[in-house]
Amino acid sequence: MLISSTSNGLDSIVQLLTVLLIFIFVLVLTYYVTKFTAGLQNGKLSSAGVEILMTFKIAPNKYIQVVKIGGKYFSYAVCKDTVTLLGELTKDDISEFGKADTGTAMNISFKDIFDKLKK
């Protein structure tokens, strides 16, 4: 009777450790598969000559993105269902965005960006 209860407790611990090891293995496998898939996506985008340089969130589901296509820079308004070209930018305009105090989009107002794009 005593041997039977000790064996049951030991079996339970072994089962718990086995399940934990399988869980950790699945997590590690998921991590590396995700990294591999992201690398493939980046390779496809970079070979297309399109690179997203900056993204500014202006509202939920609304962004302004600065995109480099070939050797030219463009700004786009990206919404839930639409993408609208705002205008072409010069390399000087891009470097001015990088000179923000903290580098966050919160320091640059949408009005300032839109006024620059209208010029």
Contact map, one row per residue, 1 for C-alpha under 8 A:
11111000000000000000000000000000000000000000000000000000000000000000000000000000000000000000000000000000000000000000000
11111100000000000000000000000000000000000000000000000000000000000000000000000000000000000000000000000000000000000000000
11111110000000000000000000000000000000000000000000000000000000000000000000000000000000000000000000000000000000000000000
11111111000000000000000000000000000000000000000000000000000000000000000000000000000000000000000000000000000000000000000
11111111100000000000000000000000000000000000000000000000000000000000000000000000000000000000000000000000000000000000000
01111111110000000000000000000000000000000000000000000000000000000000000000000000000000000000000000000000000000000000000
00111111111000000000000000000000000000000000000000000000000000000000000000000000000000000000000000000000000000000000000
00011111111100000000000000000000000000000000000000000000000000000000000000000000000000000000000000000000000000000000000
00001111111110000000000000000000000000000000000000000000000000000000000000000000000000000000000000000000000000000000000
00000111111111000000000000000000000000000000000000000000000000000000000000000000000000000000000000000000000000000000000
00000011111111100000000000000000000000000000000000000000000000000000000000000000000000000000000000000000000000000000000
00000001111111110000000000000000000000000000000000000000000000000000000000000000000000000000000000000000000000000000000
00000000111111111000000000000000000000000000000000000000000000000000000000000000000000000000000000000000000000000000000
00000000011111111100000000000000000000000000000000000000000000000000000000000000000000000000000000000000000000000000000
00000000001111111110000000000000000000000000000000000000000000000000000000000000000000000000000000000000000000000000000
00000000000111111111000000000000000000000000000000000000000000000000000000000000000000000000000000000000000000000000000
00000000000011111111100000000000000000000000000000000000000000000000000000000000000000000000000000000000000000000000000
00000000000001111111110000000000000000000000000000000000000000000000000000000000000000000000000000000000000000000000000
00000000000000111111111000000000000000000000000000000000000000000000000000000000000000000000000000000000000000000000000
00000000000000011111111100000000000000000000000000000000000000000000000000000000000000000000000000000000000000000000000
00000000000000001111111110000000000000000000000000000000000000000000000000000000000000000000000000000000000000000000000
00000000000000000111111111000000000000000000000000000000000000000000000000000000000000000000000000000000000000000000000
00000000000000000011111111100000000000000000000000000000000000000000000000000000000000000000000000000000000000000000000
00000000000000000001111111110000000000000000000000000000000000000000000000000000000000000000000000000000000000000000000
00000000000000000000111111111000000000000000000000000000000000000000000000000000000000000000000000000000000000000000000
00000000000000000000011111111100000000000000000000000000000000000000000000000000000000000000000000000000000000000000000
00000000000000000000001111111110000000000000000000000000000000000000000000000000000000000000000000000000000000000000000
00000000000000000000000111111111000000000000000000000000000000000000000000000000000000000000000000000000000000000000000
00000000000000000000000011111111100000000000000000000000000000000000000000000000000000000000000000000000000000000000000
00000000000000000000000001111111110000000000000000000000000000000000000000000000000000000000000000000000000000000000000
00000000000000000000000000111111111000000000000000000000000000000000000000000000000000000000000000000000000000000000000
00000000000000000000000000011111111100000000000000000000000000000000000000000000000000000000000000000000000000000000000
00000000000000000000000000001111111110000000000000000000000000000000000000000000000000000000000000000000000000000000000
00000000000000000000000000000111111111000000000000000000000000000000000000000000000000000000000000000000000000000000000
00000000000000000000000000000011111111100000000000000000000000000000000000000000000000000000000000000000000000000000000
00000000000000000000000000000001111111110000000000000000000000000000000000000000000000000000000000000000000000000000000
00000000000000000000000000000000111111111000000000000000000000000000000000000000000000000000000000000000000000000000000
00000000000000000000000000000000011111111100000000000000000000000000000000000000000000000000000000000000000000000000000
00000000000000000000000000000000001111111110000000000000000000000000000000000000000000000000000000000000000000000000000
00000000000000000000000000000000000111111111000000000000000000000000000000000000000000000000000000000000000000000000000
00000000000000000000000000000000000011111111100000000000000000000000000000000000000000000000000000000000000000000000000
00000000000000000000000000000000000001111111110000000000000000000000000000000000000000000000000000000000000000000000000
00000000000000000000000000000000000000111111111000000000000000000000000000000000000000000000000000000000000000000000000
00000000000000000000000000000000000000011111111100000000000000000000000000000000000000000000000000000000000000000000000
00000000000000000000000000000000000000001111111111100000000000000000000000000000000000000000000000000000000000000000000
00000000000000000000000000000000000000000111111111100000000000000000000000000000000000000000000000000000000000000000000
00000000000000000000000000000000000000000011111111000000000000000000000000000000000000000000000000000000000000000000000
00000000000000000000000000000000000000000001111111000000000000000000000000000000000000000000000000000000000000000000000
00000000000000000000000000000000000000000000111111100000000000000001110000000000000000000000000000000000000000000000000
00000000000000000000000000000000000000000000111111110000000000000011110000000000000000000000000000000000000000000000000
00000000000000000000000000000000000000000000110011111000000000000011100000000000000000000000000000000000000000000000000
00000000000000000000000000000000000000000000000001111110000000001111000000000000000000000000000000000000000000000000000
00000000000000000000000000000000000000000000000000111110000000001111000000000000000000000000000000000000000000000000000
00000000000000000000000000000000000000000000000000011111000000001110000000000000000000000000000000000000000000000000000
00000000000000000000000000000000000000000000000000011111100000111100000000000000000000000000000000000000000000000000000
00000000000000000000000000000000000000000000000000000111110000111000000000000000000000000000000000000000100000000000000
00000000000000000000000000000000000000000000000000000011111111110000000000000000000000000000000000000000100000000000000
00000000000000000000000000000000000000000000000000000001111101110000000000000000000000000000000000000000000001000000000
00000000000000000000000000000000000000000000000000000000111111100000000000000000000000000000000000000000000000000000000
00000000000000000000000000000000000000000000000000000000111111000000000000000000000000000000000000000000000000000000000
00000000000000000000000000000000000000000000000000000000101111100000000000000111000000000000000000000000000000000000000
00000000000000000000000000000000000000000000000000000000111111110000000000001111000000000000000000000000000000000000000
00000000000000000000000000000000000000000000000000000011111011111000000000001110000000000000000000000000000000000000000
00000000000000000000000000000000000000000000000000000011110001111100000000111100000000000000000000000000000000000000000
00000000000000000000000000000000000000000000000000011111000000111110000000111100000000000000000000000000000000000000000
00000000000000000000000000000000000000000000000000011110000000011111000011110000000000000000000000000000000000000000000
00000000000000000000000000000000000000000000000001111100000000001111100011110000000000000000000000000000000000000000000
00000000000000000000000000000000000000000000000011111000000000000111111111000000000000000000000000000000000000000000000
00000000000000000000000000000000000000000000000011100000000000000011111111000000000000000000000000000000000000000000000
00000000000000000000000000000000000000000000000011000000000000000001111100000000000000000000000000000000000000000000000
00000000000000000000000000000000000000000000000000000000000000000001111110000000000000000000000000000000000000000000000
00000000000000000000000000000000000000000000000000000000000000000001111111000000000000011100000000000000000000000000000
00000000000000000000000000000000000000000000000000000000000000000111101111100000000000011110000000000000000000000000000
00000000000000000000000000000000000000000000000000000000000000000111100111110000000011111000000000000000000000000000000
00000000000000000000000000000000000000000000000000000000000000011110000011111000000011111000000000000000000000000000000
00000000000000000000000000000000000000000000000000000000000000011110000001111100001111100000000000000000000000000000000
00000000000000000000000000000000000000000000000000000000000001111000000000111110001111000000000000000000000000000000000
00000000000000000000000000000000000000000000000000000000000011111000000000011111011100000000000000000000000000000000000
00000000000000000000000000000000000000000000000000000000000011100000000000001111111000000000000000000000000000000000000
00000000000000000000000000000000000000000000000000000000000011000000000000000111110000000000000000000000000000000000000
00000000000000000000000000000000000000000000000000000000000000000000000000000011111000000000000000000000000000000000000
00000000000000000000000000000000000000000000000000000000000000000000000000000111111100000000000000000000000000000000000
00000000000000000000000000000000000000000000000000000000000000000000000000011110111110000000000000000000000000000000000
00000000000000000000000000000000000000000000000000000000000000000000000000011100011111000000000000000000000000000000000
00000000000000000000000000000000000000000000000000000000000000000000000001111000001111100000000000000000000000000000000
00000000000000000000000000000000000000000000000000000000000000000000000001111000000111110000000000000000000000000000100
00000000000000000000000000000000000000000000000000000000000000000000000001110000000011111000000000000000000000000000110
00000000000000000000000000000000000000000000000000000000000000000000000111100000000001111100000000000000000000000000100
00000000000000000000000000000000000000000000000000000000000000000000000111100000000000111110110000000000000000000000100
00000000000000000000000000000000000000000000000000000000000000000000000110000000000000011111110000000000000000000000000
00000000000000000000000000000000000000000000000000000000000000000000000010000000000000001111111000000000000000000000000
00000000000000000000000000000000000000000000000000000000000000000000000000000000000000000111111100000000000000000000000
00000000000000000000000000000000000000000000000000000000000000000000000000000000000000001111111110000000000000000000000
00000000000000000000000000000000000000000000000000000000000000000000000000000000000000001111111111000000000000000000000
00000000000000000000000000000000000000000000000000000000000000000000000000000000000000000011111111100000000000000000000
00000000000000000000000000000000000000000000000000000000000000000000000000000000000000000001111111110000000000000000000
00000000000000000000000000000000000000000000000000000000000000000000000000000000000000000000111111110010000000000000000
00000000000000000000000000000000000000000000000000000000000000000000000000000000000000000000011111110010000000000000000
00000000000000000000000000000000000000000000000000000000000000000000000000000000000000000000001111111010000000000000000
00000000000000000000000000000000000000000000000000000000000000000000000000000000000000000000000111111111001100000000000
00000000000000000000000000000000000000000000000000000000000000000000000000000000000000000000000000111111001000000000000
00000000000000000000000000000000000000000000000000000000000000000000000000000000000000000000000000011111001000000000000
00000000000000000000000000000000000000000000000000000000000000000000000000000000000000000000000011111111101000000000000
00000000000000000000000000000000000000000000000000000000000000000000000000000000000000000000000000011111111100000000000
00000000000000000000000000000000000000000000000000000001100000000000000000000000000000000000000000000011111110000000000
00000000000000000000000000000000000000000000000000000000000000000000000000000000000000000000000000000001111110000000000
00000000000000000000000000000000000000000000000000000000000000000000000000000000000000000000000000011111111110000000000
00000000000000000000000000000000000000000000000000000000000000000000000000000000000000000000000000010001111111011000000
00000000000000000000000000000000000000000000000000000000000000000000000000000000000000000000000000000000111111111000000
00000000000000000000000000000000000000000000000000000000010000000000000000000000000000000000000000000000000111111100000
00000000000000000000000000000000000000000000000000000000000000000000000000000000000000000000000000000000000011111110000
00000000000000000000000000000000000000000000000000000000000000000000000000000000000000000000000000000000000111111111000
00000000000000000000000000000000000000000000000000000000000000000000000000000000000000000000000000000000000111111111100
00000000000000000000000000000000000000000000000000000000000000000000000000000000000000000000000000000000000001111111110
00000000000000000000000000000000000000000000000000000000000000000000000000000000000000000000000000000000000000111111111
00000000000000000000000000000000000000000000000000000000000000000000000000000000000000000000000000000000000000011111111
00000000000000000000000000000000000000000000000000000000000000000000000000000000000001111000000000000000000000001111111
00000000000000000000000000000000000000000000000000000000000000000000000000000000000000100000000000000000000000000111111
00000000000000000000000000000000000000000000000000000000000000000000000000000000000000000000000000000000000000000011111
